[in-house]
Amino acid sequence: MAVFGNRKFRSSKEANTIASRYRSALTRHPFALFGLPFIATMVAGSFFLTPATAIRYEKHDRRVRRMSKEEELGIGKDKRKVDMKEEYYRLAAKDLDDWEQKRIKRLPGENDGRL
C-alpha cells in the first residue's frame, strides 16, 4: 500500500497568497505568530482601558463623599449639646415605678396576640 504524505496539495496559485504563507509559517513558529500578538493585544488593552476605569471610580468618589462625625450623628450648630451628667440626672428624676402598660392599635388583619 502506498503511504500518503502529511502535506496537502496546494496549487501554485494558492501558494503565493498571504494566507497560505501565514499558514505555513504558523506551523513552524506558532507562538511568534499566534501567541505573541494575543498577549500584546491583552497588555495594550489593559493600558488603553486604565483611563476609562479611572474616570468611573472618580465619578463614584464625587457622588459618595466623606462625612464628618457631626454630619453622621446629625448634630448641627442649631442642635443642643449633650452632657452625660445632665442626661443622667434628667433620667434619674423620672418616676419609673408609676407606669401603665398600654396596647397599641394593630393594623387590620394583623395578629394582636390575644387568645
All heavy atoms as an XYZ file, in Angstrom:
947
protein
N       0.819     -1.155      0.000
C       0.000      0.000      0.000
C       0.879      1.240      0.000
O       1.907      1.279      0.650
C      -0.851     -0.024      1.251
C      -2.172      0.547      0.967
S      -3.359      0.388      2.246
C      -4.695     -0.030      1.215
N       0.410      2.259     -0.674
C       1.187      3.485     -0.768
C       0.987      4.333      0.486
O      -0.075      4.359      1.078
C       0.762      4.279     -1.985
N       2.033      5.021      0.852
C       1.967      5.902      2.020
C       1.766      7.329      1.507
O       2.496      7.793      0.645
C       3.273      5.809      2.828
C       3.215      6.763      4.012
C       3.496      4.389      3.295
N       0.762      7.980      2.059
C       0.478      9.352      1.651
C       1.191     10.307      2.600
O       1.273     10.081      3.801
C      -1.028      9.622      1.678
C      -1.788      8.797      0.684
C      -2.523      7.690      1.081
C      -1.762      9.141     -0.650
C      -3.213      6.952      0.170
C      -2.442      8.390     -1.575
C      -3.172      7.287     -1.176
N       1.648     11.384      2.059
C       2.360     12.367      2.869
C       1.402     13.231      3.688
O       0.200     13.289      3.426
N       1.937     13.897      4.698
C       1.129     14.749      5.563
C       0.828     16.096      4.929
O      -0.073     16.796      5.349
C       1.853     15.000      6.887
C       1.886     13.742      7.724
O       1.051     12.874      7.558
N       2.859     13.654      8.602
N       1.573     16.468      3.944
C       1.383     17.772      3.323
C       0.221     17.728      2.339
O       0.113     16.835      1.523
C       2.652     18.180      2.586
C       3.840     18.261      3.502
C       5.090     18.439      2.717
N       5.660     19.740      3.013
C       6.562     20.317      2.279
N       6.994     19.755      1.178
N       7.049     21.474      2.616
N      -0.653     18.727      2.419
C      -1.767     18.822      1.477
C      -1.261     19.402      0.168
O      -0.330     20.202      0.150
C      -2.855     19.734      2.038
C      -3.607     19.136      3.197
C      -4.754     20.046      3.585
C      -5.545     19.410      4.692
N      -6.666     20.236      5.104
N      -1.912     19.035     -0.887
C      -1.545     19.574     -2.192
C      -2.133     20.963     -2.343
O      -3.315     21.189     -2.152
C      -2.059     18.670     -3.329
C      -1.837     19.266     -4.673
C      -0.572     19.275     -5.229
C      -2.882     19.843     -5.381
C      -0.362     19.842     -6.474
C      -2.677     20.407     -6.623
C      -1.411     20.406     -7.173
N      -1.271     21.899     -2.673
C      -1.706     23.265     -2.922
C      -1.160     23.660     -4.294
O       0.013     23.458     -4.583
C      -1.190     24.218     -1.865
C      -1.608     23.804     -0.466
C      -1.737     25.009      0.443
N      -1.807     24.646      1.826
C      -2.897     24.228      2.445
N      -4.014     24.097      1.774
N      -2.876     23.927      3.714
N      -2.018     24.245     -5.059
C      -1.582     24.648     -6.392
C      -0.663     25.857     -6.275
O      -0.571     26.506     -5.245
C      -2.793     24.978     -7.272
O      -3.431     26.133     -6.771
N       0.046     26.157     -7.344
C       0.975     27.284     -7.328
C       0.231     28.612     -7.181
O       0.781     29.584     -6.677
C       1.811     27.301     -8.598
O       0.958     27.439     -9.721
N      -1.013     28.632     -7.591
C      -1.809     29.834     -7.448
C      -2.098     30.113     -5.961
O      -2.058     31.246     -5.506
C      -3.122     29.655     -8.216
C      -3.961     30.901     -8.288
C      -5.179     30.630     -9.145
C      -5.973     31.903     -9.324
N      -7.173     31.695    -10.108
N      -2.383     29.064     -5.173
C      -2.664     29.215     -3.745
C      -1.387     29.433     -2.939
O      -1.429     30.012     -1.862
C      -3.387     27.976     -3.214
C      -4.796     27.819     -3.706
C      -5.415     26.538     -3.194
O      -4.734     25.799     -2.454
O      -6.573     26.272     -3.519
N      -0.268     28.971     -3.410
C       0.980     29.035     -2.647
C       1.505     30.456     -2.502
O       2.284     30.731     -1.597
C       2.024     28.160     -3.309
N       1.109     31.345     -3.374
C       1.640     32.700     -3.342
C       0.758     33.697     -2.566
O       1.099     34.872     -2.490
C       1.828     33.219     -4.773
C       2.928     32.456     -5.482
O       3.853     31.972     -4.833
N       2.818     32.326     -6.792
N      -0.324     33.240     -2.000
C      -1.192     34.162     -1.265
C      -0.641     34.403      0.142
O       0.147     33.613      0.672
C      -2.628     33.618     -1.153
O      -2.589     32.398     -0.424
C      -3.240     33.384     -2.520
N      -1.074     35.525      0.740
C      -0.624     35.878      2.087
C      -1.121     34.853      3.100
O      -0.389     34.459      4.014
C      -1.110     37.292      2.460
C      -0.467     38.323      1.533
C      -0.814     37.622      3.911
C      -1.026     39.716      1.686
N      -2.354     34.380      2.910
C      -2.934     33.421      3.847
C      -2.161     32.120      3.851
O      -1.895     31.538      4.905
C      -4.392     33.173      3.499
N      -1.763     31.645      2.697
C      -1.022     30.374      2.644
C       0.367     30.521      3.248
O       0.856     29.618      3.927
C      -0.938     29.861      1.211
O      -0.163     30.750      0.430
N       1.009     31.671      3.015
C       2.330     31.897      3.631
C       2.208     31.985      5.150
O       3.035     31.454      5.881
C       2.965     33.154      3.063
C       3.579     32.899      1.676
C       4.317     34.099      1.195
N       3.326     34.870      0.424
C       3.438     36.128      0.100
N       4.479     36.823      0.464
N       2.511     36.723     -0.598
N       1.157     32.662      5.630
C       0.946     32.769      7.084
C       0.670     31.393      7.686
O       1.199     31.039      8.733
C      -0.222     33.717      7.373
C      -0.521     33.855      8.844
C       0.277     34.645      9.659
C      -1.602     33.188      9.424
C       0.014     34.789     11.011
C      -1.867     33.319     10.768
C      -1.063     34.114     11.561
O      -1.321     34.233     12.894
N      -0.147     30.571      6.992
C      -0.481     29.237      7.476
C       0.747     28.342      7.558
O       0.950     27.635      8.531
C      -1.538     28.624      6.554
C      -2.225     27.427      7.111
C      -3.385     26.914      6.274
N      -3.353     27.288      4.877
C      -4.222     28.103      4.300
N      -5.176     28.649      4.997
N      -4.147     28.378      3.016
N       1.601     28.442      6.576
C       2.813     27.608      6.610
C       3.792     28.119      7.664
O       4.461     27.329      8.330
C       3.472     27.565      5.233
O       3.948     28.843      4.874
N       3.877     29.434      7.845
C       4.769     29.979      8.875
C       4.229     29.682     10.276
O       4.992     29.512     11.224
C       4.942     31.474      8.687
N       2.896     29.600     10.414
C       2.278     29.318     11.702
C       2.634     27.922     12.185
O       2.831     27.705     13.380
C       0.760     29.476     11.604
C      -0.047     29.350     12.889
C       0.369     30.433     13.866
C      -1.521     29.442     12.599
N       2.753     26.982     11.266
C       3.125     25.624     11.683
C       4.570     25.571     12.163
O       4.897     24.774     13.030
C       2.936     24.625     10.528
O       3.705     25.050      9.411
C       1.480     24.511     10.135
N       5.430     26.438     11.633
C       6.838     26.450     12.064
C       7.054     27.265     13.326
O       7.857     26.912     14.171
C       7.715     27.010     10.932
C       7.954     25.972      9.831
C       8.841     26.502      8.752
N       7.943     27.115      7.752
C       8.180     28.213      7.092
N       9.300     28.875      7.286
N       7.335     28.678      6.222
N       6.351     28.397     13.490
C       6.524     29.290     14.642
C       5.152     29.644     15.225
O       4.683     30.772     15.068
C       7.236     30.589     14.223
C       8.462     30.371     13.425
N       9.626     29.892     13.971
C       8.713     30.560     12.109
C      10.543     29.809     13.029
N      10.017     30.204     11.884
N       4.518     28.736     15.942
C       3.152     29.013     16.400
C       3.071     30.125     17.448
O       2.160     30.948     17.401
C       2.685     27.685     16.985
C       3.912     26.917     17.258
C       4.946     27.402     16.291
N       4.020     30.208     18.392
C       3.938     31.248     19.422
C       4.179     32.630     18.832
O       3.482     33.581     19.160
C       4.934     30.992     20.555
C       4.893     32.052     21.605
C       3.861     32.106     22.518
C       5.860     33.035     21.659
C       3.796     33.099     23.473
C       5.812     34.035     22.610
C       4.769     34.063     23.525
N       5.171     32.740     17.951
C       5.521     34.049     17.396
C       4.390     34.627     16.551
O       4.203     35.846     16.520
C       6.793     33.942     16.567
N       3.621     33.790     15.902
C       2.588     34.287     15.004
C       1.174     34.225     15.571
O       0.257     34.810     14.987
C       2.638     33.510     13.689
C       3.939     33.707     12.910
C       3.964     32.790     11.698
C       4.081     35.148     12.467
N       0.995     33.533     16.678
C      -0.339     33.464     17.262
C      -0.335     33.928     18.722
O      -1.110     34.800     19.107
C      -0.892     32.041     17.179
C      -2.299     31.920     17.658
C      -3.344     32.406     16.899
C      -2.580     31.341     18.888
C      -4.646     32.315     17.356
C      -3.874     31.246     19.339
C      -4.909     31.727     18.576
N       0.534     33.387     19.543
C       0.556     33.696     20.972
C       1.035     35.098     21.276
O       0.460     35.805     22.107
N       2.103     35.524     20.630
C       2.676     36.843     20.890
C       1.713     37.981     20.530
O       1.538     38.897     21.335
C       4.004     36.986     20.150
C       4.894     38.127     20.592
C       5.255     37.965     22.057
C       6.152     38.163     19.748
N       1.047     37.955     19.371
C       0.067     39.015     19.096
C      -1.106     39.016     20.083
O      -1.607     40.068     20.469
C      -0.426     38.715     17.683
C       0.643     37.921     17.072
C       1.274     37.141     18.181
N      -1.496     37.823     20.537
C      -2.590     37.734     21.501
C      -2.197     38.379     22.830
O      -2.945     39.189     23.384
C      -2.979     36.273     21.709
C      -4.070     36.081     22.725
C      -5.380     36.392     22.418
C      -3.775     35.583     23.983
C      -6.377     36.221     23.351
C      -4.764     35.418     24.925
C      -6.070     35.730     24.606
N      -1.030     38.054     23.331
C      -0.557     38.630     24.592
C      -0.352     40.133     24.447
O      -0.690     40.907     25.346
C       0.732     37.918     25.056
C       0.402     36.488     25.460
C       1.380     38.663     26.202
C       1.613     35.646     25.777
N       0.189     40.569     23.313
C       0.391     42.007     23.090
C      -0.944     42.748     23.076
O      -1.053     43.866     23.600
C       1.135     42.229     21.785
N      -1.971     42.143     22.505
C      -3.301     42.752     22.484
C      -3.863     42.891     23.897
O      -4.447     43.925     24.248
C      -4.266     41.916     21.618
O      -3.713     41.786     20.309
C      -5.638     42.552     21.541
N      -3.675     41.868     24.732
C      -4.171     41.922     26.112
C      -3.460     43.016     26.913
O      -4.087     43.778     27.648
C      -3.967     40.574     26.812
C      -4.792     39.440     26.267
S      -6.538     39.749     26.499
C      -7.084     39.782     24.827
N      -2.154     43.120     26.772
C      -1.382     44.129     27.511
C      -1.743     45.533     27.032
O      -1.968     46.452     27.837
C       0.127     43.864     27.380
C       0.950     45.004     27.942
C       0.496     42.560     28.076
N      -1.824     45.718     25.726
C      -2.182     47.035     25.186
C      -3.597     47.424     25.601
O      -3.858     48.582     25.926
C      -2.054     47.033     23.666
N      -4.509     46.470     25.604
C      -5.883     46.744     26.027
C      -5.958     47.199     27.470
O      -6.717     48.110     27.804
N      -5.148     46.583     28.334
C      -5.187     46.999     29.738
C      -4.660     48.426     29.897
O      -5.179     49.194     30.695
C      -4.381     46.037     30.604
O      -2.999     46.230     30.412
N      -3.640     48.794     29.119
C      -3.122     50.157     29.199
C      -4.117     51.171     28.636
O      -4.254     52.278     29.158
C      -1.786     50.283     28.462
C      -0.631     49.774     29.264
C       0.021     48.627     28.884
C      -0.205     50.447     30.399
C       1.095     48.149     29.617
C       0.851     49.988     31.146
C       1.511     48.831     30.758
N      -4.828     50.810     27.579
C      -5.787     51.736     26.991
C      -7.059     51.862     27.826
O      -7.717     52.903     27.790
C      -6.147     51.315     25.564
C      -5.057     51.594     24.568
C      -4.495     50.585     23.832
C      -4.595     52.884     24.387
C      -3.473     50.842     22.916
C      -3.587     53.163     23.481
C      -3.022     52.126     22.748
N      -7.435     50.812     28.583
C      -8.661     50.863     29.379
C      -8.450     51.444     30.778
O      -9.416     51.721     31.477
C      -9.267     49.466     29.492
C      -9.861     48.913     28.205
C     -10.340     47.502     28.405
C     -10.987     49.791     27.704
N      -7.205     51.654     31.192
C      -6.927     52.214     32.519
C      -7.563     53.593     32.711
O      -8.191     53.835     33.741
C      -5.411     52.262     32.772
O      -4.894     50.936     32.698
C      -5.095     52.856     34.115
N      -7.443     54.536     31.776
C      -8.109     55.842     31.975
C      -9.633     55.733     32.074
O     -10.256     56.474     32.835
C      -7.710     56.649     30.745
C      -6.491     56.000     30.225
C      -6.611     54.555     30.569
N     -10.221     54.803     31.349
C     -11.675     54.648     31.402
C     -12.114     54.177     32.780
O     -13.109     54.671     33.333
C     -12.151     53.669     30.336
N     -11.394     53.248     33.376
C     -11.762     52.789     34.712
C     -11.483     53.862     35.752
O     -12.219     53.976     36.733
C     -11.019     51.499     35.084
O      -9.611     51.713     34.976
C     -11.418     50.357     34.182
N     -10.449     54.667     35.552
C     -10.157     55.757     36.488
C     -11.292     56.775     36.485
O     -11.689     57.266     37.548
C      -8.839     56.424     36.128
N     -11.837     57.077     35.330
C     -12.963     58.011     35.230
C     -14.166     57.454     35.983
O     -14.868     58.175     36.689
C     -13.314     58.296     33.762
C     -12.189     59.117     33.110
C     -14.646     58.998     33.631
C     -12.325     59.248     31.620
N     -14.378     56.166     35.869
C     -15.508     55.527     36.548
C     -15.387     55.679     38.056
O     -16.343     56.039     38.740
C     -15.540     54.052     36.159
C     -16.574     53.262     36.881
C     -16.540     51.818     36.440
N     -17.419     51.042     37.270
C     -17.119     49.887     37.789
N     -15.948     49.344     37.556
N     -17.967     49.228     38.531
N     -14.208     55.404     38.601
C     -14.037     55.490     40.053
C     -14.031     56.937     40.539
O     -14.490     57.215     41.641
C     -12.771     54.757     40.486
C     -12.919     53.257     40.349
C     -12.121     52.534     39.475
C     -13.873     52.583     41.084
C     -12.269     51.164     39.349
C     -14.042     51.220     40.958
C     -13.229     50.506     40.093
O     -13.386     49.166     39.971
N     -13.537     57.862     39.744
C     -13.582     59.270     40.120
C     -15.025     59.769     40.180
O     -15.394     60.540     41.074
C     -12.776     60.115     39.145
C     -11.275     59.944     39.295
C     -10.501     60.598     38.166
O     -11.131     61.253     37.312
O      -9.276     60.442     38.146
N     -15.847     59.327     39.265
C     -17.258     59.703     39.270
C     -17.940     59.149     40.520
O     -18.731     59.840     41.159
C     -17.938     59.155     38.016
C     -19.389     59.510     37.903
C     -19.985     58.940     36.641
C     -21.470     59.215     36.559
N     -22.083     58.547     35.422
N     -17.613     57.921     40.870
C     -18.176     57.310     42.079
C     -17.737     58.082     43.326
O     -18.537     58.314     44.242
C     -17.738     55.860     42.176
C     -18.320     55.131     43.338
N     -18.062     55.467     44.647
C     -19.167     54.082     43.408
C     -18.705     54.663     45.462
N     -19.380     53.810     44.737
N     -16.473     58.494     43.389
C     -15.965     59.229     44.546
C     -16.614     60.600     44.670
O     -16.814     61.087     45.789
C     -14.445     59.392     44.467
C     -13.726     58.081     44.705
O     -14.362     57.156     45.249
O     -12.534     57.978     44.350
N     -16.922     61.243     43.557
C     -17.587     62.536     43.613
C     -18.996     62.390     44.173
O     -19.489     63.243     44.893
C     -17.655     63.168     42.227
C     -16.486     64.088     41.954
C     -16.658     64.824     40.661
N     -15.837     64.149     39.649
C     -16.283     63.619     38.528
N     -17.533     63.709     38.196
N     -15.456     63.011     37.700
N     -19.664     61.282     43.808
C     -21.030     61.066     44.254
C     -21.080     60.732     45.751
O     -21.956     61.181     46.472
C     -21.648     59.927     43.451
C     -23.128     60.019     43.395
C     -23.802     59.072     42.417
N     -22.940     58.296     41.592
C     -22.960     56.969     41.531
N     -23.793     56.284     42.266
N     -22.152     56.321     40.724
N     -20.150     59.902     46.193
C     -20.110     59.491     47.591
C     -18.957     60.222     48.258
O     -17.803     59.903     48.039
C     -19.897     57.970     47.708
C     -19.847     57.558     49.156
C     -20.960     57.219     46.957
N     -19.286     61.218     49.080
C     -18.226     61.985     49.715
C     -18.110     61.583     51.174
O     -19.029     61.018     51.749
C     -18.483     63.479     49.592
C     -19.740     63.962     50.243
C     -19.906     65.465     50.067
N     -21.098     65.904     50.714
C     -21.189     66.212     51.983
N     -20.136     66.106     52.750
N     -22.324     66.602     52.515
N     -16.987     61.903     51.756
C     -16.725     61.546     53.142
C     -17.482     62.504     54.073
O     -17.472     63.706     53.883
C     -15.228     61.633     53.401
C     -14.857     61.111     54.741
C     -13.397     60.847     54.817
N     -13.291     59.474     55.248
C     -12.359     58.640     54.919
N     -11.426     59.009     54.127
N     -12.327     57.430     55.374
N     -18.114     61.942     55.103
C     -18.881     62.746     56.041
C     -18.097     62.915     57.331
O     -17.377     62.029     57.761
C     -20.207     62.056     56.363
C     -21.130     61.946     55.186
S     -22.631     61.080     55.572
C     -23.443     62.239     56.603
N     -18.270     64.071     57.941
C     -17.615     64.305     59.229
C     -18.430     63.624     60.325
O     -19.548     63.173     60.111
C     -17.486     65.793     59.498
O     -18.762     66.346     59.681
N     -17.850     63.541     61.513
C     -18.508     62.876     62.627
C     -19.817     63.580     62.993
O     -20.807     62.933     63.322
C     -17.551     62.877     63.822
C     -17.695     61.726     64.757
C     -17.495     60.424     64.068
C     -17.188     59.341     65.088
N     -17.429     58.023     64.563
N     -19.837     64.934     62.941
C     -21.043     65.680     63.271
C     -22.154     65.404     62.262
O     -23.326     65.318     62.616
C     -20.752     67.182     63.328
C     -19.939     67.616     64.524
C     -18.447     67.370     64.341
O     -18.007     67.243     63.191
O     -17.747     67.305     65.350
N     -21.802     65.313     60.986
C     -22.812     65.030     59.965
C     -23.378     63.627     60.136
O     -24.562     63.399     59.906
C     -22.213     65.193     58.572
C     -21.942     66.623     58.182
C     -21.208     66.708     56.858
O     -20.450     65.777     56.524
O     -21.401     67.727     56.178
N     -22.529     62.668     60.519
C     -23.006     61.305     60.737
C     -24.016     61.251     61.865
O     -25.022     60.568     61.781
C     -21.828     60.380     61.074
C     -20.966     60.009     59.911
C     -19.825     59.105     60.332
O     -19.942     58.455     61.388
O     -18.837     59.043     59.610
N     -23.716     61.942     62.933
C     -24.593     61.913     64.096
C     -25.788     62.843     63.955
O     -26.714     62.794     64.748
C     -23.798     62.283     65.353
C     -22.678     61.321     65.705
C     -21.877     61.864     66.865
C     -23.234     59.954     66.041
N     -25.780     63.709     62.981
C     -26.879     64.641     62.761
C     -26.861     65.803     63.732
O     -27.888     66.411     63.994
N     -25.701     66.080     64.283
C     -25.589     67.198     65.213
C     -25.124     68.410     64.436
O     -24.040     68.431     63.878
C     -24.580     66.873     66.340
C     -25.027     65.634     67.099
C     -24.429     68.054     67.271
C     -24.021     65.138     68.090
N     -25.954     69.429     64.421
C     -25.595     70.653     63.714
C     -25.361     71.777     64.701
O     -25.326     71.585     65.920
N     -25.227     72.984     64.194
C     -24.998     74.147     65.054
C     -26.254     74.504     65.854
O     -26.169     75.019     66.961
C     -24.553     75.337     64.219
C     -23.192     75.138     63.592
C     -22.806     76.327     62.751
C     -21.446     76.083     62.111
N     -21.059     77.138     61.210
N     -27.426     74.221     65.275
C     -28.660     74.572     65.968
C     -29.099     73.508     66.968
O     -30.057     73.712     67.704
C     -29.773     74.817     64.948
C     -29.974     73.614     64.044
O     -29.032     72.830     63.878
O     -31.081     73.473     63.508
N     -28.457     72.396     67.025
C     -28.792     71.327     67.966
C     -28.197     71.633     69.326
O     -27.169     72.299     69.437
C     -28.252     69.980     67.473
C     -28.733     69.577     66.109
C     -30.146     69.096     66.175
C     -30.543     68.639     64.773
N     -31.804     68.028     64.715
N     -28.819     71.094     70.373
C     -28.291     71.322     71.712
C     -27.126     70.373     71.978
O     -27.093     69.260     71.457
C     -29.380     71.157     72.766
C     -29.857     69.732     72.968
C     -30.926     69.687     74.059
N     -31.403     68.341     74.244
C     -30.882     67.488     75.122
N     -29.886     67.835     75.881
N     -31.383     66.271     75.235
N     -26.218     70.791     72.827
C     -25.089     69.962     73.212
C     -25.565     68.929     74.224
O     -26.398     69.213     75.085
C     -23.977     70.816     73.841
C     -23.314     71.749     72.861
C     -22.368     70.980     71.992
C     -21.594     71.933     71.103
N     -20.704     71.259     70.222
N     -25.033     67.739     74.146
C     -25.419     66.665     75.045
C     -24.356     66.529     76.118
O     -23.174     66.358     75.828
C     -25.572     65.335     74.267
C     -25.921     64.207     75.213
C     -26.609     65.484     73.191
N     -24.804     66.623     77.374
C     -23.911     66.450     78.512
C     -24.330     65.170     79.231
O     -25.506     64.998     79.569
C     -24.021     67.666     79.444
C     -23.053     67.575     80.604
O     -22.021     66.902     80.444
O     -23.342     68.178     81.659
N     -23.386     64.266     79.474
C     -23.702     62.974     80.050
C     -24.279     63.098     81.466
O     -25.238     62.414     81.815
C     -22.454     62.087     80.072
C     -21.982     61.675     78.692
S     -23.229     60.746     77.784
C     -23.112     59.179     78.570
N     -23.706     63.975     82.279
C     -24.209     64.141     83.646
C     -25.622     64.699     83.637
O     -26.498     64.252     84.392
C     -23.286     65.069     84.435
C     -21.985     64.418     84.828
C     -21.173     65.361     85.679
C     -19.857     64.694     86.056
N     -19.033     65.569     86.886
N     -25.861     65.663     82.771
C     -27.194     66.252     82.678
C     -28.219     65.210     82.247
O     -29.324     65.133     82.797
C     -27.157     67.409     81.679
C     -28.473     68.126     81.517
C     -28.404     69.194     80.441
O     -27.328     69.805     80.277
O     -29.433     69.391     79.772
N     -27.888     64.380     81.276
C     -28.793     63.333     80.814
C     -29.045     62.303     81.913
O     -30.165     61.822     82.086
C     -28.218     62.638     79.569
C     -28.216     63.500     78.338
C     -29.612     63.855     77.889
O     -30.500     62.982     77.879
O     -29.828     65.036     77.556
N     -28.008     61.978     82.686
C     -28.151     61.008     83.771
C     -29.135     61.530     84.814
O     -30.051     60.823     85.233
C     -26.792     60.720     84.415
C     -26.892     59.879     85.661
C     -27.131     58.517     85.575
C     -26.782     60.467     86.920
C     -27.245     57.740     86.717
C     -26.897     59.710     88.073
C     -27.122     58.341     87.962
O     -27.231     57.580     89.091
N     -28.963     62.774     85.246
C     -29.844     63.337     86.257
C     -31.264     63.541     85.727
O     -32.238     63.402     86.476
C     -29.276     64.656     86.801
C     -28.036     64.436     87.636
C     -26.840     65.062     87.315
C     -28.062     63.599     88.740
C     -25.698     64.858     88.073
C     -26.925     63.385     89.510
C     -25.743     64.016     89.172
O     -24.632     63.796     89.917
N     -31.391     63.847     84.464
C     -32.720     64.010     83.877
C     -33.469     62.674     83.868
O     -34.659     62.612     84.191
C     -32.599     64.554     82.448
C     -33.927     64.950     81.831
C     -33.744     65.586     80.468
N     -33.163     64.688     79.488
C     -33.858     63.769     78.782
N     -35.153     63.633     78.971
N     -33.258     63.007     77.901
N     -32.778     61.589     83.537
C     -33.422     60.280     83.537
C     -33.646     59.761     84.952
O     -34.610     59.039     85.220
C     -32.587     59.288     82.731
C     -32.558     59.529     81.229
C     -31.562     58.585     80.569
C     -33.931     59.347     80.631
N     -32.739     60.092     85.870
C     -32.891     59.642     87.254
C     -34.069     60.333     87.925
O     -34.669     59.784     88.865
C     -31.612     59.915     88.032
N     -34.442     61.517     87.501
C     -35.545     62.260     88.107
C     -36.906     61.707     87.701
O     -37.912     61.996     88.349
C     -35.451     63.731     87.713
N     -36.974     60.894     86.667
C     -38.251     60.347     86.226
C     -38.734     59.292     87.222
O     -37.951     58.551     87.800
C     -38.119     59.710     84.837
C     -38.003     60.712     83.742
C     -38.088     60.031     82.402
C     -38.113     61.071     81.309
N     -38.320     60.452     80.012
N     -40.052     59.226     87.379
C     -40.644     58.239     88.271
C     -40.824     56.941     87.483
O     -41.716     56.851     86.634
C     -41.989     58.760     88.801
C     -42.585     57.823     89.819
O     -41.836     56.993     90.376
O     -43.806     57.922     90.058
N     -40.003     55.940     87.749
C     -40.047     54.690     86.998
C     -40.999     53.667     87.603
O     -41.266     52.640     86.996
C     -38.638     54.089     86.909
C     -37.601     54.960     86.197
C     -36.241     54.277     86.212
C     -38.025     55.239     84.774
N     -41.521     53.931     88.816
C     -42.416     52.968     89.460
C     -43.874     53.183     89.060
O     -44.673     52.261     89.159
C     -42.291     53.088     90.985
C     -40.915     52.648     91.447
O     -40.330     51.771     90.784
O     -40.428     53.178     92.470
N     -44.224     54.349     88.622
C     -45.602     54.666     88.269
C     -45.748     54.630     86.752
O     -45.564     55.638     86.070
C     -45.979     56.039     88.824
C     -47.459     56.330     88.605
O     -48.238     55.360     88.494
O     -47.793     57.526     88.527
N     -46.112     53.448     86.223
C     -46.290     53.319     84.791
C     -47.434     52.368     84.507
O     -47.854     51.603     85.364
C     -45.008     52.832     84.097
C     -44.524     51.486     84.548
C     -43.754     51.211     85.618
C     -44.817     50.241     83.919
N     -43.532     49.870     85.721
C     -44.163     49.247     84.675
C     -45.543     49.861     82.816
C     -44.252     47.894     84.346
C     -45.609     48.526     82.483
C     -44.960     47.555     83.248
N     -47.948     52.448     83.316
C     -49.067     51.611     82.921
C     -48.782     51.057     81.524
O     -48.342     51.785     80.629
C     -50.335     52.454     82.890
C     -51.568     51.679     82.552
C     -52.799     52.569     82.526
O     -52.789     53.632     83.176
O     -53.752     52.206     81.824
N     -49.041     49.767     81.376
C     -48.811     49.148     80.072
C     -49.993     49.457     79.164
O     -51.142     49.227     79.520
C     -48.646     47.630     80.230
C     -48.329     46.946     78.933
C     -48.031     45.465     79.136
O     -48.053     44.970     80.241
N     -47.758     44.789     78.045
N     -49.723     49.966     77.961
C     -50.779     50.324     77.017
C     -50.582     49.543     75.728
O     -49.476     49.390     75.230
C     -50.733     51.826     76.708
C     -51.000     52.691     77.904
C     -50.938     54.151     77.518
C     -51.156     55.015     78.739
N     -51.072     56.440     78.392
N     -51.683     49.062     75.206
C     -51.629     48.335     73.936
C     -51.769     49.337     72.795
O     -52.563     50.266     72.863
C     -52.736     47.295     73.852
C     -52.601     46.208     74.892
C     -53.642     45.134     74.667
N     -53.496     44.436     73.419
C     -52.648     43.425     73.206
N     -51.852     43.042     74.168
N     -52.594     42.820     72.047
N     -51.001     49.110     71.753
C     -51.125     49.980     70.591
C     -52.137     49.376     69.634
O     -52.381     48.168     69.634
C     -49.766     50.187     69.894
C     -49.198     48.852     69.413
C     -48.793     50.865     70.812
C     -48.027     49.002     68.499
N     -52.723     50.209     68.831
C     -53.710     49.735     67.871
C     -52.989     48.995     66.750
O     -51.990     49.475     66.204
C     -54.500     50.903     67.304
C     -55.654     50.476     66.453
C     -56.508     51.655     66.039
C     -57.646     51.156     65.180
N     -58.525     52.231     64.769
N     -53.470     47.822     66.418
C     -52.863     46.993     65.376
C     -53.456     47.328     64.018
O     -54.577     47.831     63.909
C     -53.096     45.504     65.666
C     -52.649     45.057     67.021
C     -51.167     45.102     67.123
N     -50.773     44.680     68.460
C     -49.558     44.490     68.838
N     -48.571     44.696     68.019
N     -49.283     44.109     70.067
N     -52.698     46.992     62.979
C     -53.184     47.173     61.615
C     -54.267     46.144     61.326
O     -54.294     45.063     61.938
C     -52.032     47.023     60.626
C     -50.939     48.082     60.708
C     -49.789     47.711     59.796
C     -51.496     49.444     60.327
N     -55.158     46.424     60.397
C     -56.214     45.443     60.076
C     -55.600     44.142     59.555
O     -54.716     44.145     58.707
C     -57.038     46.129     58.980
C     -56.677     47.568     59.047
C     -55.329     47.658     59.651
N     -56.055     43.032     60.133
C     -55.567     41.729     59.717
C     -54.310     41.262     60.440
O     -53.886     40.133     60.291
N     -53.713     42.144     61.239
C     -52.516     41.787     61.980
C     -52.894     41.110     63.290
O     -53.824     41.522     63.967
C     -51.669     43.038     62.269
C     -50.329     42.743     62.884
C     -49.508     44.012     63.105
O     -50.048     45.112     62.904
O     -48.346     43.877     63.475
N     -52.154     40.048     63.657
C     -52.450     39.317     64.889
C     -52.076     40.194     66.077
O     -50.990     40.698     66.176
C     -51.641     38.013     64.905
C     -51.979     37.155     66.098
O     -52.952     37.385     66.796
N     -51.160     36.137     66.328
N     -53.034     40.353     67.015
C     -52.774     41.207     68.165
C     -52.237     40.428     69.352
O     -51.918     41.016     70.380
C     -54.008     42.004     68.546
C     -55.159     41.128     68.994
O     -55.056     39.890     68.847
O     -56.152     41.665     69.487
N     -52.141     39.109     69.279
C     -51.565     38.300     70.354
C     -52.549     37.922     71.444
O     -52.173     37.317     72.429
N     -53.813     38.251     71.308
C     -54.816     37.880     72.305
C     -55.397     36.525     71.931
O     -55.552     36.196     70.764
C     -55.933     38.905     72.347
C     -55.488     40.238     72.894
C     -56.656     41.140     73.040
N     -56.228     42.444     73.518
C     -57.020     43.482     73.633
N     -58.289     43.377     73.291
N     -56.550     44.616     74.081
N     -55.741     35.762     72.951
C     -56.337     34.447     72.730
C     -57.836     34.496     72.657
O     -58.545     35.231     73.089
C     -55.904     33.467     73.831
C     -54.410     33.171     73.842
C     -54.086     32.277     75.025
C     -53.971     32.507     72.572
